[in-house]
Amino acid sequence: MLQRTDPEFSTPAGTYAGARRGDVVRVGGIVYARAQRFRPPVPVAGAVQDPRPAVACVQRVDATAQLFGRPYEGVEFDEDCHRLSVTLPAGAAAGDGLPVMVWIHGGAYVTGGGDLPIYDPALLVAEHRVVVVNVTYRLGVLGYLGAAGGRPANLGLLDQLAALRWVRENVAAFGGDPDAVTVFGESAGGDAVAHLLASDGSEGLFRRAVVQSAPLGIRRNRRRMGAALDRAAGDLAADATAEELLAAEPLVLAAARRFGLRGGMPFATRYGQVPLPAEREVEARWRRVAPQVDVLVGTTAQEASLFLDAVPALRAPGAARSLRRAATAVGTHLVFRRGARQFAQLLAGAGGRVEGYELRWAPRGSELGATHGIELPLLFENPAGWRGATVLGEASDEEVARAGRVLRQVWARFARTGEAGPSPDPEVLRVWPVSAPRRAGRRS
């Protein structure tokens, strides 16, 4: 009697073991790089797999995690976190040339992980016959502090580049097309995607990019804040325990508060540090790469509602609903929507093929509406992982599934063709082509 065995995949790096899960195969725990503390990543020799279900960078998990269900169930925190997983349709094989989608998770560069259970891409893979790669990278003081004391900045960004190089070299063995890679990310992950476009060494690693809810409105003029954060963190010894390093993060967050909206995401990419150009040069870099990469960029309709409780006056019991609505509109515009539109027009003006979007779906019974991160349970529909998520209000599994089909169809179509629109349901999601901004004519 024949017995079914789980598939293996022979790649240039070596042979990896996968596990069949219904309509998909998951190849997990792939070690794509190693790194000493505060040092850039280096490639791993051979095919190395971690047997643990999910690993994330060591981090401080706060109470806001419950907004998104049970994101850390079964996840182990480890400083040695350079991991990725590959999910592919069952039966896919080398030579199939399937579109590849590489997920860069969000979390303000201090929380999250690529393989959290809420980021299970199985349905996206099975419905649309794509290959999805989930990437985990360094966070917080380990990945995004700064260059003081000999610490290189942008280590998390360098990790993402290392993962994309692994994908470029090996994804064909899983049925993926290395020339049809779409990198997509949300929040800090969207910010990372935008800056991967401007990074040295990113050329040829991806063909398309989806920038979801990136806080591009607070990306500029961060140099003084960065220096203040480095001072607040102090001298972090290379041989300190992970707990001692994490203890520096509250000091950094406290120092960031006096910098207004920018202080809402103190850990972030640093201009003028490898692999990014100086801030005055970054827009020129984006213009240069614009014709080479198709881009889909947008926001949800009510991004800022997720963050209102961080403002004491707005979380008070007597705070008027109209005041919260106004604060949501202003915050959404200043931090997210305005920056997304400016970024899209910059790329379109340089000859790029760019589309914009707005996710309008608001779950029934949710006071947060179409808030920051609401697209995540639609892209990665996993009722068990998302059960109890505050952002979903009273929406049923069927309501989430209906909206999710719309979003997954658009994202997969973009990954396959470079064109996202039109939306199958504008009440859930609006999509539009972005035109180059008109230049005012000269007066005679």
C-alpha positions in Angstrom: 0.0 0.0 0.0 1.4 3.4 -1.0 1.8 6.0 1.7 1.7 9.7 1.1 4.8 11.5 2.0 5.2 15.2 2.6 7.0 16.9 -0.3 10.6 18.0 -0.5 12.0 20.8 -2.6 15.5 20.8 -4.1 16.8 24.4 -4.4 20.2 25.9 -5.1 20.5 26.3 -1.3 19.7 22.7 -0.6 16.7 20.5 0.1 13.8 21.8 2.2 10.9 19.7 3.7 7.3 20.8 3.3 4.1 19.8 4.9 0.8 19.3 3.1 -2.1 21.3 4.7 -5.3 20.8 2.7 -5.0 22.7 -0.6 -1.6 24.1 0.2 2.0 23.1 1.1 3.9 25.0 3.8 7.6 25.0 4.0 8.4 26.6 7.3 11.3 27.7 9.5 13.6 28.5 6.6 16.7 30.2 8.0 17.6 32.7 5.3 20.5 34.5 7.2 22.3 34.7 10.5 23.5 37.8 12.3 25.6 38.7 15.2 24.0 41.3 17.5 24.1 44.8 16.0 25.7 43.4 12.8 24.3 43.0 9.2 22.9 39.6 8.2 25.1 37.1 6.4 23.7 34.3 4.1 23.4 30.8 5.6 25.4 27.9 3.9 23.0 25.1 3.0 19.4 24.5 3.6 18.6 25.0 7.3 15.1 24.7 8.8 13.9 25.6 12.3 11.4 22.9 13.5 9.5 25.4 15.7 6.1 26.4 14.2 6.8 30.2 14.4 9.6 32.4 15.6 9.5 36.2 16.0 12.1 38.7 17.2 12.2 39.2 20.9 9.7 42.1 21.7 7.5 43.7 24.3 3.9 42.6 23.7 1.3 45.0 25.1 -2.4 44.9 25.7 -3.2 46.3 22.2 -2.4 42.8 20.7 -6.0 41.7 21.6 -7.3 44.2 19.0 -6.1 41.6 16.5 -7.4 38.4 18.1 -4.7 35.9 19.2 -1.7 37.0 17.1 1.0 35.3 19.2 -0.5 31.9 19.9 2.2 29.3 19.4 4.9 31.9 18.6 8.3 31.7 20.3 10.4 34.9 20.7 14.1 34.6 19.8 16.8 37.1 18.9 17.9 34.5 16.3 14.8 35.3 14.2 15.9 35.3 10.5 13.2 33.0 9.3 10.8 32.8 6.4 8.1 30.4 5.3 6.9 29.5 1.8 3.3 28.6 1.2 2.4 27.2 -2.3 -0.5 25.5 -3.9 -0.5 21.7 -3.5 0.9 20.1 -6.6 2.9 23.2 -7.7 6.3 22.3 -9.0 9.5 23.9 -10.4 8.8 25.5 -13.7 5.2 26.5 -13.0 6.1 30.2 -13.0 3.5 31.3 -10.4 3.4 34.8 -9.1 5.3 35.3 -5.8 4.1 37.5 -3.0 6.5 38.4 -0.2 4.8 39.6 3.0 6.6 42.2 5.2 4.6 42.5 8.5 3.9 45.7 10.4 4.0 46.6 14.1 5.7 50.0 14.3 9.0 48.2 13.8 8.8 46.9 17.4 6.2 44.1 17.4 5.0 41.3 15.2 6.5 38.5 13.1 6.0 37.1 9.6 4.6 33.8 10.7 2.1 34.9 13.3 -1.0 32.7 13.0 -3.1 35.8 11.9 -0.8 36.0 8.8 -1.7 32.5 7.5 -1.8 33.0 3.7 -3.3 29.6 2.9 -6.6 30.9 1.5 -4.9 33.5 -0.7 -2.6 30.8 -2.1 -5.3 28.3 -2.7 -7.8 30.7 -4.2 -5.4 32.4 -6.6 -2.6 30.0 -7.2 0.2 32.2 -6.0 3.3 31.5 -3.8 3.4 33.5 -0.6 6.6 34.1 1.4 6.3 35.4 5.0 9.4 37.1 6.3 10.5 37.7 9.9 13.1 40.3 10.6 14.8 42.1 13.6 12.8 44.8 15.4 13.2 47.6 17.9 16.6 48.1 19.5 17.9 45.1 17.7 16.8 46.2 14.2 16.0 49.9 14.0 17.7 51.9 16.7 20.5 53.9 15.1 24.1 54.3 14.4 25.3 55.5 17.8 28.1 53.5 19.6 29.0 51.7 16.4 25.5 50.2 15.9 24.5 50.1 12.2 21.1 51.5 11.5 18.5 49.8 9.3 19.4 46.3 10.3 15.8 45.1 9.9 15.7 46.6 6.4 19.0 44.7 5.6 17.3 41.6 6.9 14.4 42.1 4.4 16.9 42.5 1.5 18.6 39.3 2.6 15.3 37.5 2.5 14.5 38.9 -0.9 17.8 37.7 -2.2 17.0 34.2 -0.9 13.7 34.3 -2.7 15.3 35.4 -5.9 17.7 32.5 -5.8 15.4 29.7 -4.6 11.7 30.4 -5.2 11.7 28.8 -8.6 12.0 25.4 -6.9 8.6 26.0 -5.2 6.9 26.8 -8.5 7.4 30.6 -8.2 8.6 33.0 -10.9 11.6 35.0 -9.5 10.9 37.6 -12.2 7.3 38.1 -10.9 7.9 38.9 -7.2 5.5 41.3 -5.5 6.6 42.6 -2.1 3.6 43.8 0.1 3.4 45.1 3.6 1.1 47.0 6.0 1.8 49.9 8.4 5.6 49.7 9.2 5.7 46.9 6.7 4.3 49.3 4.1 6.9 51.9 5.1 9.5 49.2 4.7 8.3 48.3 1.2 8.5 52.0 0.2 12.0 52.2 1.4 13.0 48.9 -0.1 12.2 50.7 -3.4 14.9 53.2 -2.5 17.5 50.8 -1.1 20.9 50.0 -2.6 20.9 46.4 -3.6 17.2 46.1 -4.2 17.3 46.3 -8.0 15.9 43.1 -9.6 14.7 41.6 -6.4 11.0 42.5 -7.0 8.8 43.6 -9.9 5.8 44.9 -8.0 5.1 46.5 -4.6 2.0 47.1 -2.5 2.3 49.8 0.1 -0.5 49.4 2.6 -1.3 52.0 5.2 2.3 53.3 5.5 2.7 56.3 7.8 4.5 58.2 5.1 3.3 61.5 6.5 5.8 61.2 9.4 8.8 59.9 7.4 10.6 63.2 6.9 12.7 65.4 9.2 13.5 62.7 11.8 17.2 63.4 12.2 17.0 65.3 15.5 14.5 62.8 16.9 16.8 59.9 15.9 19.7 61.5 17.8 17.6 62.0 20.8 16.4 58.4 20.7 20.0 57.1 20.5 20.9 59.2 23.5 17.9 57.9 25.5 18.8 54.3 24.7 22.3 54.8 26.0 25.2 52.4 25.6 23.7 49.0 24.8 26.3 46.3 25.4 26.7 43.7 22.7 26.7 41.0 25.5 23.6 42.3 27.3 20.7 40.0 27.8 17.7 40.4 25.5 15.7 41.5 28.5 18.2 44.2 29.2 18.0 45.4 25.7 14.2 45.5 25.7 14.3 47.5 28.9 15.7 50.4 26.8 12.7 50.6 24.5 10.4 52.4 27.0 13.2 55.0 27.4 13.2 55.5 23.7 9.5 55.8 23.5 9.4 58.4 26.3 12.1 60.4 24.5 10.0 60.3 21.3 6.9 61.9 22.8 8.2 65.5 22.5 8.5 65.1 18.7 4.7 65.1 18.1 3.2 62.8 15.4 6.7 61.5 14.4 7.2 60.2 17.9 4.3 57.8 17.3 6.7 55.5 15.4 10.2 56.2 16.9 11.9 53.1 15.5 12.1 53.4 11.7 14.4 53.5 8.7 17.2 56.0 8.9 18.2 58.0 5.8 21.8 58.4 5.0 22.6 55.0 6.6 23.2 51.8 4.6 21.2 50.9 2.4 19.3 54.2 2.1 20.4 57.4 0.5 20.4 60.8 2.3 17.0 62.2 2.9 17.5 65.0 0.3 18.2 62.2 -2.3 15.5 59.7 -1.5 12.8 61.2 -3.8 15.3 61.2 -6.7 16.0 57.5 -6.0 12.2 56.8 -6.1 11.9 58.6 -9.4 14.7 56.6 -10.8 13.2 53.2 -10.0 9.6 54.2 -10.7 9.5 52.9 -14.3 10.9 49.5 -13.2 8.3 48.6 -10.5 4.5 48.6 -10.6 3.1 50.0 -7.4 -0.2 49.8 -5.6 -0.5 52.3 -2.7 -3.3 53.3 -0.4 -5.0 53.4 3.0 -8.1 52.4 4.8 -10.9 55.0 5.2 -10.4 55.6 8.9 -6.8 54.7 9.7 -6.4 56.8 12.8 -9.3 55.5 14.8 -7.1 52.7 16.1 -4.9 55.2 17.9 -7.3 57.6 19.5 -7.0 56.0 22.9 -3.4 57.1 23.0 -4.8 60.7 23.4 -6.1 61.2 27.0 -8.7 63.7 26.0 -10.2 61.3 23.4 -10.4 58.3 25.7 -12.2 60.1 28.5 -15.7 58.8 29.1 -17.2 62.1 28.1 -15.4 62.5 24.8 -17.9 63.4 22.2 -18.3 61.1 19.2 -18.0 64.0 16.8 -14.7 64.9 18.4 -13.4 61.4 17.8 -14.6 61.4 14.2 -12.8 64.7 13.6 -9.6 63.5 15.2 -9.8 60.3 13.1 -10.2 62.3 9.9 -7.4 64.7 10.7 -5.0 61.9 11.8 -5.8 59.7 8.8 -5.0 62.6 6.5 -1.8 63.8 8.1 -0.2 60.5 8.9 -1.4 58.2 6.1 -3.5 59.5 3.2 -1.7 62.7 2.3 1.7 60.9 2.2 0.3 58.0 0.2 -1.1 60.3 -2.5 2.1 62.3 -2.6 4.2 59.1 -2.9 1.9 57.8 -5.7 2.0 61.0 -7.7 5.8 61.2 -7.3 6.1 57.7 -8.9 3.5 58.4 -11.5 5.2 61.6 -12.5 8.5 59.7 -13.0 6.8 57.3 -15.5 5.8 54.6 -13.0 2.6 52.5 -13.4 0.8 53.3 -10.1 -2.6 52.7 -8.7 -4.2 54.0 -5.6 -6.8 52.4 -3.3 -9.0 53.0 -0.3 -10.4 50.2 1.7 -13.9 51.2 2.9 -15.1 48.0 4.5 -16.3 48.7 8.1 -17.2 45.7 10.2 -20.7 45.6 11.6 -20.7 46.7 15.2 -17.2 48.1 15.3 -16.7 51.6 16.7 -13.3 51.7 14.9 -14.8 51.4 11.4 -12.4 50.9 8.5 -9.5 51.3 10.8 -5.8 50.7 10.5 -5.0 47.1 9.9 -8.6 46.1 9.0 -7.4 44.6 5.7 -5.3 42.0 7.5 -8.2 39.6 8.4 -9.4 40.0 4.8 -6.0 39.1 3.2 -5.2 36.4 5.7 -8.6 35.0 6.5 -8.2 32.6 9.4 -11.2 32.6 11.7 -9.4 30.7 14.5 -6.6 33.2 14.6 -8.8 36.3 14.3 -11.5 35.2 16.7 -12.2 37.8 19.3 -10.4 40.6 17.4 -11.7 43.9 18.5 -11.2 45.4 15.1 -13.8 43.0 13.6 -16.6 44.2 15.9 -19.6 41.9 15.4 -18.9 40.9 11.8 -19.7 37.3 11.1 -17.3 34.9 9.4 -19.4 35.1 6.3 -19.2 38.9 6.2 -15.4 38.8 6.6 -15.2 36.2 3.9 -17.3 38.3 1.5 -15.1 41.3 1.9 -12.0 39.2 1.9 -12.7 37.7 -1.5 -12.8 41.2 -2.9 -9.4 42.2 -1.4 -7.6 38.9 -2.2 -8.8 39.0 -5.8 -7.4 42.6 -6.3 -4.1 41.9 -4.6 -3.6 38.6 -6.5 -4.5 40.2 -9.9 -2.0 42.9 -9.2 0.7 40.3 -8.4 -0.1 38.5 -11.6 -0.5 41.3 -14.1 0.7 44.6 -12.5 -2.9 46.0 -12.7 -5.1 46.0 -9.6 -8.3 47.6 -10.8 -11.2 47.6 -11.3 -12.5 46.6 -7.9 -15.3 44.0 -8.0 -17.0 45.8 -5.2 -16.3 49.6 -4.7 -18.3 49.6 -1.5 -15.5 47.4 0.0 -12.6 48.7 -1.9 -12.0 51.6 -4.4 -9.1 51.3 -6.8 -8.0 54.0 -9.3 -5.1 54.7 -11.7 -2.8 57.5 -10.5 -1.9 60.1 -13.1 1.2 62.2 -13.2 0.4 65.6 -11.5 -0.3 68.4 -13.9 2.2 71.2 -14.1 1.0 74.7 -14.0 1.5 76.4 -17.3 3.8 79.4 -17.5 2.2 82.8 -17.6 2.9 84.8 -20.7 
